[in-house]
Amino acid sequence: MNQTRILTLVGSLRAASINRGLAEAAVQTAPEGVEITIYKGLADIPFYNEDLDVPGSVPAAAQALRDAVAASDGLLLVTPEYNGSIPAVLKNAIDWASRPYGAGAIKDRPVAVVSGSISPNAAKWAHGDVVKALGVAGARVVETAHLHFAAFGERFAQSHPREDAEALTQLGATVHELVQATGELVSA
């Protein structure tokens, strides 16, 4: 049996980020035959600049992201909301993974989006912006795998998301939908 590889990109660079905690909890929900990896290195990638995106001399950090996306069967993006929108680091990752346009590593890749914030809005504005950017980039957004966490500053103030049974159940359902979508891509 082949292993399904899910690459997770977290839109917060803060080590103690609750969004990072959600990604860590998602790793815990991986069923047998599924490997979920949290990408470490988004902070090292320069902002997308077409002058830097030259075949043979793409910055190493950007190429490493492209290679990791290309080696995955699907992506799980976990986003907070910064000033009502997508964090720059996550948008930058999408930009690098989408190039060259129409043939980037993200093209046709199944992607699920999890959003969370301290507000009751659950980072839904950022979520919408991430989905929009992914769609334009050519990813295959898995609508049934979307998940939103509201007011999580209170919910996870005293414990890690992996200690929250309901969060694990919800994340597990998201991972399941994403894994199902990777299978549909293979059989299509």
C-alpha positions, -999 to 999 in steps of 0.1 A, spaced: 0 0 0 14 34 -9 16 60 17 -4 93 13 18 123 20 1 155 33 22 186 36 10 212 61 18 249 58 11 271 88 5 308 83 18 317 117 56 317 123 52 320 161 64 289 179 36 290 204 9 298 178 -24 281 184 -26 276 146 6 257 148 -10 237 176 -39 229 154 -14 216 127 3 195 153 -30 181 164 -39 173 127 -7 153 125 -19 132 154 -51 124 135 -33 108 105 -48 73 99 -26 44 90 -10 49 56 -10 87 59 19 108 67 13 145 77 44 167 78 45 203 90 67 223 67 95 241 86 111 269 66 84 293 54 102 321 73 133 315 51 116 320 18 122 355 2 91 374 -9 81 362 -44 100 383 -70 100 373 -107 136 385 -109 146 358 -84 125 331 -101 150 322 -128 154 285 -138 186 272 -123 189 300 -97 157 300 -77 165 307 -41 172 274 -22 144 280 3 118 286 -24 130 256 -44 128 234 -12 92 245 -8 84 237 -44 100 203 -41 81 195 -9 48 206 -25 55 185 -56 64 154 -34 31 157 -15 -2 141 -24 -22 170 -8 -18 201 12 -33 212 45 -31 250 51 -37 263 85 -42 301 86 -47 327 113 -62 361 103 -40 392 102 -58 424 98 -88 407 82 -68 388 56 -42 361 48 -8 362 65 20 373 42 41 342 48 12 319 36 4 340 6 42 340 -3 43 302 -1 13 300 -24 29 324 -48 62 304 -50 44 271 -53 22 284 -81 51 293 -104 56 289 -132 20 298 -137 -1 269 -149 27 244 -142 37 251 -106 39 224 -79 5 234 -65 -14 229 -98 -42 203 -94 -30 195 -58 -59 188 -34 -58 214 -6 -78 217 26 -79 249 46 -83 252 84 -87 287 98 -87 299 134 -85 331 154 -93 346 187 -123 364 172 -158 349 168 -153 353 130 -129 322 131 -106 338 106 -132 333 78 -120 364 59 -84 350 58 -99 316 50 -117 331 20 -86 349 8 -66 316 11 -92 297 -9 -93 325 -36 -54 325 -39 -53 287 -41 -80 287 -68 -62 312 -89 -29 293 -84 -45 262 -98 -49 241 -67 -79 218 -63 -96 232 -32 -115 205 -12 -145 224 -1 -158 196 21 -126 197 42 -128 233 54 -127 239 91 -130 270 112 -121 276 149 -135 307 166 -125 323 199 -97 297 203 -77 320 226 -102 310 253 -107 274 241 -70 265 240 -57 289 267 -49 261 291 -44 232 268 -29 222 235 -55 215 207 -44 178 207 -59 176 242 -93 187 229 -113 156 218 -138 177 197 -109 195 179 -92 161 172 -125 148 158 -130 178 136 -94 178 124 -96 141 117 -127 146 95 -108 173 76 -78 150 71 -101 122 60 -118 144 34 -84 156 21 -70 120 19 -102 110 0 -96 138 -24 -60 127 -31 -74 92 -39 -99 108 -64 -70 126 -81 -50 94 -85 -80 75 -99 -91 104 -122 
